[in-house]
Amino acid sequence: SSQAFLPGCLEKSPSQIQSIIMSMWWFITTLAITAFISYFPASAYDNNPLQDICVAVNDSQAAVFVNGKICKDPKLATANDFYFSGLNVSGNVVPGLGFASTRVDVNNMPGLNTLGMFVGRTDLEPQRLAQFHTHPRATELITVLEGTLYTGFLVPDAANFFKSRLFSKIINPGDVFVFPKGLIHFQYNMGNKKATYLSFFNSQNPGFVIIPNSIFASNPPISDDILAKGFQLNKTDIALLRKKFS
């Protein structure tokens, strides 16, 4: 109590009293900090996945131990591991889709491994569409170098999950647009000449899911009955869609 503490202090010198007070202050401060830290639970998170599935196995001979690529001995690394040339050149056109793609990824620039980056160049022919697609592991940011694009992405409507909100924009050379991670988006060349744009992803392996092809060209195929009910179409329409997207 204060009455018991006071007589004891009166028997001590001012320097001793000050030392006692400082010790008590440090004790109380430490106790308060400890209580504050202990109040909040510890948290942790896993590394972002770089593949679509990762099935656990007990057989060590069938296991892959890395999430990405195995690393080279740093002593053997060279400047060429961090270099790529050719992004100024259009790639090969994908038959039937009207666009060409050039990729700068860990396969042709090994130094990108573990850095969480991927860059692509797309050349889209006039009046052609980069089909509705998603990147399940990355946000995508694009910048137009040439031509005019109509582009946008869909966000589920919080008020009605049967609907979505469209965020779209007409963009020209020098303009930048971003697609949040995992959301369905598209790019359409609304001009009369080729459109060229660069895409930047914050993942080493962003993934690429083309919505119509994933649904109508799956292996094994989804039942016609399920597709007909899901899209409220008849089986003749489903067969036509299978043929288009196969």
N, C-alpha and C positions, 0 to 999 in steps of 0.2 A: 504494500500500500504506500501512498505518498507519505503518510506519517512515519512509517517505518523507514522509508528511503531517505527522508530529509535529515534525521539525526545522524545517519551514517555518512551522509555527504558533508555535514558540518565538521566532521572529524578529519576530512581530507583537504588537501591543498587545492587551490583553484585549478592547477594544471591537471591534477588527478580527476577532479570533477569533470573537466572538459573532455578528458580521455574517455570517461565512462559514458558521457552523453554521445560522443562520436561513435563509440562502439554500438550503442543502442540504435543510433540512426542508421548505421550500415546494416544491422541485423533486420530492422524493420523494412528497409529498402529492398534487401535481398529477398525477404519473405514475400513482399508485394510482387516483385518481378516473377518469382517462382510460381506464385498463385496465378498470375496473368497468363504465363506460358502454359501452365497445366490446364487452364480453362479451355483452350482450343485444342481439339484433337489433331494428331499428326496426319498429314495427307501425303499421298504419292500417286504417280501415274505411270503408265507404260509408255514405251516409245511408240510413235505412230507406226501403224503397220505399212509395209511396203509390198504386200501381196493381198490378193482377194480373200484367200482362206489360209488358215494355219492349223491343221489338225494335229492334236497331240498323239504321240506314239511312245511306246515303252521300248521299242527296238532301236538301239543306238545306231544300227547299220542303216536304218531307214529315216534317220533324223537329219534335219538341216539346222545348224546351230547359229546362223546369222540372219538378221533381218535386213537384207540388202546384199551387198557384195563383200567378199572377203578382202581385207585390206592388204596392200603391198607393203613390204618392209619400207619404212620412210627413207632409209638410206639409199634405196634404189629408185626413188621418185625423181622425175625430171620435169622440166618446164613444159614439155610436150604433153604430159599427163593433164595439164590444166589449160589446154589450147585446142581450139576447133576452128577450122576455116571452111567457109562455104555457105554461111547463112544468107549471103547476098544473092544466092542463086536459087531459082525455083526448083523444087523436087519433081518427082514423076507424078503425073496425074493419076488418081485412083479411078480405074475404069468404071463408068456409069455414074460416078458421084460428082464429077466436075470440079474437083479440087486437088491440089498437090500439097504435100506436106514435107517439111524438112525438120528433123528433130535434133536437138542438142541435149543428149542425156548421158547417163553414166556409161552407156555402151560405146559411145564415140568420144567422150571426154571423161576418162576414168577418175580424174581429180574431183569430179562432182560427187563422188561417193560420200555419203553421210552429211552432205551440205544442205540437203533439202531443197534442191533447185532443179528445174527442168525448163528448157526454152524451146519453142517451136515456131516455125514460119509456115503460114498457110497462104496459098495462092488460090483464090476462088474465082471461077469463071463467071461471066455475066449471067444474071438471073438464076444463079445456082445457090443452093442452100447447104450449109453445114448442118446436117440433120440434128434434130433434138437429141441432146446427149447430156451426160453428167460426168464429173470427175469425182469419184467417191472419196479420194484422199487429198484433194487440194482445192484451194481457191485459185481462180484463173484471172489474170489481168491481161487485157489486150490493148495494143496501140496500132492504129492504122497507118501504114506507110503509103498506100496508094489506093484510090478508088473510094467508094461510098458503101457503107454497110448499114443495114437495119438489123439491130441485135437486141437481145433481151433475155431475161430469165424469169422463172416462175417461183413464187413463194406461196406455200400453203396459207389459205385464209384462216386466221385464228378464230374468226366468228363462225365459219362454216367450212368444215374440212372436205366438203364435196366440191369446193371451188378453190381457185387460186388467184393470186394477184400477179399481173404482168408488169414488170419494170422493163421498159424498152426505150431505145434511143437510136436516132440516125447519126452515125459518126463518120467523120472525114479524116484525111491525113493529119496527124498530130493529135487527134483525139484519143482519149483513154477511157476504157470501160472495164468494170470488174464483175465477175460472177462468183458469188459466195460458194463455199465448199459444198459439193454434193447436190446443188440445185440444178434442175433441168434448164438448159439454155440453148441458144441457136445463133447463127450468123447467116445473114442473107445478103448477097450482092445485088443491090437494087439498081446498080449502074449499068452502063453499056460497055464497060471495059473491065479488065481483070482487077480484082481487089486483092491487095496484099496486106497482111497484118502479122504482127509478132504476138505470141502468147507466152506469158511467164507464169510458172506454177511454183507454189511453195511446198513441193514434194519432189523427191527424187523419182518417184513412180506414181504419178497422179491417178492413173487408171483412166479408162475411156469406155463408157457404156453408151452405145447408140440405142436409144429407146425402142424404135420400131423393130430393128434387127434382133435385139435381145428377146423380144416377145414372140415374133413370128418366125424366127429362124433358130430357135433353141435346139439343142441336141441333148437328150431326145426331145421331140416336139411336145408342146403343150397340147392337151386334148382339144379337138375342135369344139366339143360341147362347152368346155370351160371358156375358151376364147369367144365363142358366140354369145354366151351369157355375159361375160365380162365387158364386151364392147357393144352388146345389144345389136348384133348383126346375125345374118343367117350363115350357114356353112359354106354357101357359094362365095360370099364375100370374104370369109376367112381363107378359103383356098386361094382366092385372088391375091390377098395380102401376103400369104405365105410365098407365093410365086414372085411377088414384087421385091420382097425383102430377103429372099434366100440367096 
